[in-house]
């Protein structure tokens, strides 16, 4: 069985550079984290999956989910510091997080796609909407 994934809005981030800086600012020991009010019901299935970040209504990057902790009455989602660019895929805005099954998750950019991965997010979003990438 494939691990389950989450999606989350990268609030206040206009591109992956800002998101990367924000996450690396609290990184330690190869991990970073985000806090959320409630532990996902299916948290056991999420370990080994990924958190997919949404910027400008597009899934644009993912991070591996390493585990969950309780910190001061909140749920901490522990993530890998590696922010992996994915092929942009449209996604509506939502609050908090949403589950994403592996079959619906966008693929990673591979080595042949390095130029596409470096493309500005707005341009990549437009090309993805046109079905060109």
Secondary structure as GFF3:
##gff-version 3
##sequence-region A 1 133
A	DSSP	beta_strand	5	9	.	.	.	ID=ss1
A	DSSP	alpha_helix	16	24	.	.	.	ID=ss2
A	DSSP	beta_strand	31	36	.	.	.	ID=ss3
A	DSSP	alpha_helix	43	46	.	.	.	ID=ss4
A	DSSP	beta_strand	50	55	.	.	.	ID=ss5
A	DSSP	beta_strand	58	71	.	.	.	ID=ss6
A	DSSP	beta_strand	74	80	.	.	.	ID=ss7
A	DSSP	beta_strand	84	90	.	.	.	ID=ss8
A	DSSP	beta_strand	97	100	.	.	.	ID=ss9
A	DSSP	three_ten_helix	102	104	.	.	.	ID=ss10
A	DSSP	three_ten_helix	111	113	.	.	.	ID=ss11
A	DSSP	alpha_helix	114	117	.	.	.	ID=ss12
A	DSSP	alpha_helix	121	129	.	.	.	ID=ss13
###
